[in-house]
Amino acid sequence: MEKKLRILFYSPHPTHDIVTEVGYATHQRETIEALRELGAEVLPVVLGGTSLEQVPYTDGKAISPTGIKKWIKKLIPRYIWVSLKDFLLLKHDKKAQRELLIGIQSFKPDLIYERSEYLQDSAVKPCKEFNIPYFVEVNAPFVQEMTQMEGSSIWTGLGHKKEKKKYQAANAIFVVSSVLKEFLVKQYCIDPEKIYVSPNRINIEHFTSKTNDPLSISLSFKDPSFPIVGFVGSILPHHHVEDLLSAFEKCLANGAKANLLIVGGGTLLQDLQSAIAQSPFKDNIQFTGKIPHAQVPSYIQKMDITVMPGSNWYGSPIKIFEYGILGKLVIAPNNGPVCDVMVSKQDGILIESGTEALYEALQFALQNPQKAIEMGENFKQKIKEKYTWEQAAKMILDEYKILINS
């Protein structure tokens, strides 16, 4: 009987679990399950938690900081506050390494596959000491991302050194987009030959089965017979939902017959709702607010045209795969990660940022419903052929075979 490949799946981040319904958890969970389906034995060493009992928050939303913590944060300069947070991450990485060593000693893995995280490089030394092949998954330019989100800290320079250390030590690196690959090559002088582009994926059976759940969706459009333009996700600044609202209103002002369904909650939801309350087209627009993730497929199923108005330059958006696998026309940003998986006017409509481009895409889709259906079906077929978690896991296993046979 052939010995099963033993893979230790390592995720050192203190809060990134594998059980909730947020992006990072889904990515980790589906990768582990797909590797197991392909015959590998996988041990998750996931510091964020492998069961709901270990996760100190629900639905991916962290517990709000205490009043004292908020008060201290206001008093301390931002640079110092961010430096303290980074110090705690560095301290945590030592704890993560101890857990990793326990896993190595008990499981005796043939391969360590790490989901890379900011300021965490605790797998490098054990992999070298025990001579274990080391694969790294990279989902973001971590130092730049954290600096943009939080600000710089005393440890920012060290962060760059740790990133370079990980990538140079890795036998193979899996990135979610071609532009992220280019970034690692230029920023850290990494050999491009060992970097593989592996976009996000979708569990087709798991996602589509939820559309059959008994769910009564109450839509309050004045004329429910109109085609529905839809968005699903967080109502946050970088998603540019306000551009979608403006473009949609312009479509209606120019005679289009359509409804708009915005599914999700977020910091800008109330502002957008207040603005639409004064709109002459308010009866054609509905906000659901935050919904359980299990209901997302059923809401998408109600839509005819699906939109992702904005996205960052490096990340592979799972949302377009959720839209696409249900056969919906996808309108998405014309950026590197989306272009890795879609061809404009063939699989969907890719647009530049701003209201005008989105308006033109919506007008085209509404005026050419048959073409919209064809593009939706094209992308659905492409997802089935190329963008499942099983295919991502197969890439990992294939690269391992090449490595050990070289």
Buried (B, 14 or more C-beta within 10 A) or exposed (E): EEEEBBBBBBBBBBBBBBBBBBBBBBBBBBBBBBBBEEEBBBBBBBBBBBEEEEBEBEEBEEEEEEEEEEEEEEEEEEEEBBBBBBBEBBEBBEEBBEBBBEBBEEBEBBBBBBBBBBBBBBBBBBBEEEEBBBBBBBBBBBBBBBBEEBBBBEBBEBBBEBBBBBBBBBBBBBBBBBBBBBBBBEBBEBEEEBBBBBBBBBBBEEBBEBBEEEBEEEEEBEEEEBBBBBBBBBBBEEBBBBBBBBBBBBBBEEEBEBBBBBBBBBEBBEEBBEBBEEBEBBEBBBBBEBBEBEBBBBBBBBBBBBBBBBBBEBBBBBBBBBBBBBBBBBBBBBBBBBBBBBEBEEBBBBBEBBBBBBBBBBBBBBEEEEBBBEBBBBBBEBBEEEBBBBEBBBBBBEBBEEBEEE
